[in-house]
Amino acid sequence: MRKLQLTVLGFFILLVFTGCKKATTVDVASADAIIESTKNPADTTQTLYAIVNAVISYNIMTSATVVAPDNSSMQLTNYANLGNSFYNDPVFTTTPPMPGIYNYTVKFQDGQTIAYSNSLLSATLAPPFIKSLSKTTAGDSINIVWKAVPNAQAYQLKVTKGTGSSMVQVFYASPFVDASVPLRAILVYGLPMGTVSSYGAGTYTFEIDAMLYETTAYTYIQAIGVSTANITL
């Protein structure tokens, strides 16, 4: 399963009630239905879509189930077996996921079960078009260059090395906004070579995610567009 750090920004909720003699932590989670889009690796002219259901909590959860608008249900997977995050493995098709209300049932370690819901709209984002990924002439950084995605409100960069069980996360940038006026048509992120040098020679995957939020509060995510490029160092 692809690790989805995109939900970290503003997605955790922790409520702590403090009394005179003791503090009690209240079971609470946050549930989000997200449309992910990417280019078909076999036909890059075609965009594929998947539904990503994410349930995250500071409290330990033992299970999380989601019921889609068509009444189909899915048991989410406990990522990394820690009990703080549950996701589904995205299944990509040529058709965007069904909009509507997604209902979640979350069971916590103390036995309490709580219901959550999230409304998914039909809006999607195109995967970013990566123009280039290369070292600078001076060799002091790696620049990834991509075209701005229409309607995207933020972007994030993730860098990994290796594949499968041997994959390691090298770098993760929290979602960032292009605040230029007017907005730039071409965006560049320069990653210092020192960030990757300790991981040694090999092939590195740079992933750019375009992000669209449900509201201007920039908390729950409506859609992301995902593109990757590789560089061998």
C-alpha positions in Angstrom: 0.0 0.0 0.0 1.3 3.5 -0.9 1.8 5.5 2.3 -0.4 8.6 2.3 1.2 11.3 4.3 -1.0 13.9 2.5 -3.6 13.6 5.3 -1.3 14.7 8.0 -1.8 18.4 7.4 -4.6 19.6 9.7 -6.2 16.1 9.7 -5.5 14.9 13.2 -7.9 15.9 15.9 -7.2 15.3 19.6 -9.6 16.4 22.3 -8.3 16.4 25.9 -10.6 17.2 28.8 -8.7 18.2 31.9 -10.2 17.9 35.4 -9.0 18.9 38.8 -7.5 15.5 39.6 -7.0 13.8 36.3 -7.1 14.2 32.5 -9.2 12.0 30.3 -8.5 11.5 26.6 -11.7 11.3 24.5 -11.8 8.8 21.6 -11.9 10.8 18.4 -10.9 10.1 14.8 -11.0 12.0 11.5 -12.4 10.3 8.4 -11.9 11.5 4.8 -12.9 10.2 1.3 -10.4 11.4 -1.4 -10.4 11.1 -5.1 -6.8 10.2 -6.3 -5.9 10.6 -10.0 -2.8 9.4 -11.9 -1.7 8.7 -15.4 -2.1 5.2 -16.7 1.5 3.9 -16.9 0.6 1.8 -20.0 -1.1 4.8 -21.7 0.0 8.2 -20.4 -2.8 9.9 -22.4 -5.3 8.3 -20.1 -6.1 9.4 -16.5 -7.1 6.8 -13.9 -9.0 7.4 -10.7 -9.4 5.7 -7.3 -11.1 6.3 -4.0 -8.9 6.6 -1.0 -10.6 6.3 2.4 -8.5 7.4 5.3 -9.3 7.2 9.1 -6.7 8.7 11.4 -6.6 9.2 15.2 -4.2 9.9 18.0 -6.1 7.2 19.9 -5.5 3.6 19.1 -8.1 2.1 16.8 -8.7 -1.6 16.3 -10.9 -1.5 13.1 -12.4 0.9 10.6 -15.1 0.1 8.0 -16.6 2.4 5.3 -19.9 2.1 3.5 -19.9 3.9 0.1 -23.0 5.7 -1.4 -23.8 2.5 -3.4 -24.0 0.6 0.0 -20.9 -1.4 -0.7 -18.7 -1.8 2.4 -15.0 -2.1 2.8 -12.8 -3.0 5.8 -9.8 -0.6 5.9 -6.3 -1.7 6.5 -4.4 -0.8 9.7 -1.3 1.0 8.2 2.0 -0.1 9.7 0.0 -2.1 12.3 0.1 0.8 14.8 -3.6 1.5 15.2 -3.4 5.2 14.4 -4.2 5.1 10.7 -6.4 3.0 8.5 -6.6 3.2 4.6 -7.7 1.2 1.7 -5.4 0.1 -1.1 -6.5 2.3 -4.1 -7.9 0.5 -7.1 -7.6 2.6 -10.2 -10.2 2.7 -13.0 -11.0 5.1 -15.9 -14.2 6.2 -14.0 -14.0 8.7 -11.0 -15.4 7.3 -7.7 -19.0 7.8 -6.8 -19.8 11.1 -5.1 -22.0 11.2 -2.0 -21.8 10.4 1.7 -19.2 7.9 2.9 -20.1 6.5 6.3 -17.4 5.1 8.6 -17.6 2.9 11.7 -14.5 3.1 13.9 -13.8 0.9 16.9 -11.2 2.0 19.4 -8.9 0.0 21.7 -11.1 0.6 24.7 -14.1 -1.0 22.9 -16.0 2.2 22.1 -17.4 2.4 18.6 -18.1 5.8 16.9 -19.6 6.6 13.5 -18.3 9.3 11.2 -19.2 10.5 7.7 -17.6 12.5 4.9 -19.3 14.0 1.8 -17.4 13.5 -1.4 -18.0 15.8 -4.3 -17.3 15.0 -8.0 -14.4 17.5 -8.4 -11.1 15.9 -9.5 -7.6 17.2 -10.3 -5.4 16.3 -13.2 -2.0 14.7 -12.4 0.8 17.3 -12.6 2.8 17.3 -15.8 6.5 16.9 -14.8 8.6 18.8 -17.3 12.0 17.8 -15.9 13.9 16.2 -13.0 17.6 16.9 -12.9 20.6 18.0 -10.9 21.6 21.6 -11.2 24.7 22.5 -13.1 26.5 23.2 -9.9 25.4 19.7 -8.6 24.3 21.1 -5.3 20.6 20.4 -5.7 18.0 18.4 -7.6 15.2 20.4 -9.3 11.8 19.0 -10.2 9.9 21.2 -12.6 6.1 20.8 -13.3 3.2 22.6 -14.8 0.7 24.2 -12.5 -2.5 22.2 -12.2 -5.8 24.0 -12.8 -7.8 24.4 -9.6 -5.0 23.0 -7.4 -4.8 24.8 -4.0 -1.5 23.3 -2.8 1.2 20.9 -3.7 3.5 18.5 -1.8 6.7 16.7 -2.6 7.7 13.2 -1.5 11.0 11.5 -2.3 11.6 7.7 -1.9 14.3 5.3 -2.7 13.8 1.6 -3.6 10.6 -0.3 -4.2 8.3 -2.6 -2.3 9.4 -3.7 1.2 12.8 -2.1 0.6 11.4 1.4 -0.1 12.5 4.1 2.3 11.2 7.7 2.6 14.0 10.1 1.9 12.1 13.4 2.1 8.6 14.8 2.6 7.5 18.4 2.2 4.2 19.4 3.9 1.7 20.9 1.5 2.8 24.3 0.2 0.9 27.0 -1.7 2.1 29.0 -4.7 1.6 32.5 -3.3 2.9 34.4 -6.4 0.8 37.0 -8.1 -0.1 36.2 -10.8 0.1 32.5 -10.2 3.1 30.9 -12.0 2.4 28.5 -14.9 5.6 26.5 -14.2 6.7 25.5 -10.6 10.1 24.4 -9.4 11.2 22.7 -6.2 14.9 22.5 -5.5 16.0 19.7 -3.1 19.5 20.1 -1.7 21.8 17.2 -2.6 22.7 16.9 1.1 19.1 15.7 1.7 19.7 12.5 -0.4 23.5 12.0 -0.2 23.3 10.0 3.1 21.1 7.4 1.3 23.8 6.6 -1.2 23.8 5.9 -4.9 20.7 4.5 -6.6 17.3 5.4 -8.2 15.2 8.0 -6.4 11.4 8.6 -7.0 10.1 12.1 -6.8 6.4 12.4 -6.4 4.4 15.6 -6.9 0.9 15.8 -5.5 -1.6 18.5 -6.5 -4.2 19.0 -3.8 -7.8 20.3 -3.7 -9.5 20.7 -0.4 -13.1 20.4 0.5 -13.3 24.0 1.9 -11.0 27.0 2.2 -10.2 25.8 5.7 -7.6 23.5 4.1 -8.3 20.5 6.3 -10.2 17.7 4.6 -9.1 16.8 1.1 -11.4 16.5 -1.9 -8.9 15.3 -4.5 -5.3 14.8 -5.3 -3.4 14.4 -8.6 -0.3 12.3 -8.4 2.7 12.2 -10.8 6.2 10.6 -10.3 9.6 10.8 -12.0 12.8 8.9 -11.3 16.4 10.0 -11.2 19.5 7.9 -10.8 22.2 9.4 -8.7 
